[in-house]
Amino acid sequence: MKIMPLLQFKYVLSSQSNPDNGFIKIAENKVHQIYNEREFYRALGYTDGISNLGVLPEEFVWDEYRKDNSNQSQMCLQAKIIEFLLNNSLMFAINFSDRFGKYIGSCLDCPRQQKLNCTYCLMHPNQKEDSPYK
């Protein structure tokens, strides 16, 4: 089994100083233009219910993936970004799926896996039978 490296996918979203649509990059290479930020955040787990509570998308990402003792890990965030890219970027699927596809099912976040129900994640080594990545 291949061991999943620490990935460094980053996303930059549009803002007043950057009015163009955002993008996802690895290292300094842009790999995907984000045309619909709402769809992107949904892929990370941000729902209308969370929005209705007044939580902003980046607050959700911070609480869910980035802060100490968050619900999920940085590895989980990377897996969600890869899943978004595989589903939304033909260029990524063609040019990068060989590079990242071999890591499907090789999450290193074992302590967190044991306490989370993450068996539908594309990186989980023991995916449920009905997982789309099995």
Rosetta blueprint (number, residue, H / E / L):
1 M L
2 K L
3 I L
4 M L
5 P L
6 L L
7 L L
8 Q L
9 F E
10 K E
11 Y E
12 V E
13 L L
14 S L
15 S L
16 Q L
17 S L
18 N L
19 P L
20 D L
21 N L
22 G E
23 F E
24 I E
25 K E
26 I E
27 A L
28 E L
29 N E
30 K E
31 V E
32 H E
33 Q E
34 I E
35 Y L
36 N L
37 E H
38 R H
39 E H
40 F H
41 Y H
42 R H
43 A H
44 L L
45 G L
46 Y L
47 T L
48 D H
49 G H
50 I H
51 S H
52 N H
53 L L
54 G L
55 V L
56 L L
57 P H
58 E H
59 E H
60 F H
61 V H
62 W H
63 D H
64 E H
65 Y H
66 R H
67 K L
68 D L
69 N L
70 S L
71 N L
72 Q L
73 S L
74 Q H
75 M H
76 C H
77 L H
78 Q H
79 A H
80 K H
81 I H
82 I H
83 E H
84 F H
85 L H
86 L H
87 N H
88 N H
89 S L
90 L H
91 M H
92 F H
93 A H
94 I H
95 N H
96 F H
97 S H
98 D H
99 R H
100 F H
101 G H
102 K L
103 Y L
104 I L
105 G L
106 S L
107 C L
108 L L
109 D L
110 C H
111 P H
112 R H
113 Q H
114 Q H
115 K H
116 L L
117 N L
118 C L
119 T L
120 Y L
121 C L
122 L L
123 M L
124 H L
125 P L
126 N L
127 Q L
128 K L
129 E L
130 D L
131 S L
132 P L
133 Y L
134 K L
